[in-house]
């Protein structure tokens, strides 16, 4: 599946603007990680873009989240490794993160919201002025972006990335698409 087709599929299933932006942000981070690690940028991007395709339907049923998404992706002919990465990003299922793509998606998912929150607390509400130093400081503040699991983001070490490098890579990846994110 090509990106444009995947984006259309996502837009059929997600109606919330913030969820669409979250999906675009995770896609950007996944592409950045793939590029940094020499992985397949298109596959990583598709996994990031489509990881929450079922969220509007399963928001009140977290135990079904990502299982329904995996089914939607399977019915649309996506590759098995993308389907599995989408399924495994919800830790509720207790599935093993086997591949680099699985680990990257798991770590990137909360990071997009964390970086978005860092931009939104700035007076200009723009990503352009968000700095690594600020992200590192905010990372230590448990009350800041409370829903963004620090433990989950820290699993970037499973990718061979230090937290600072992962934060920086993700921030720069999101800055490249800031206009699409409204940031």
Secondary structure as UniProt FT lines:
FT   HELIX           3..13
FT   HELIX           17..37
FT   HELIX           41..50
FT   TURN            51..54
FT   HELIX           55..58
FT   TURN            59..60
FT   TURN            62..66
FT   HELIX           67..75
FT   TURN            76..77
FT   HELIX           80..88
FT   HELIX           91..93
FT   HELIX           100..120
FT   TURN            123..124
FT   HELIX           127..129
FT   HELIX           132..140
FT   TURN            142..147
FT   HELIX           150..154
FT   HELIX           155..159
FT   HELIX           163..175
FT   TURN            176..177
FT   HELIX           178..181
//
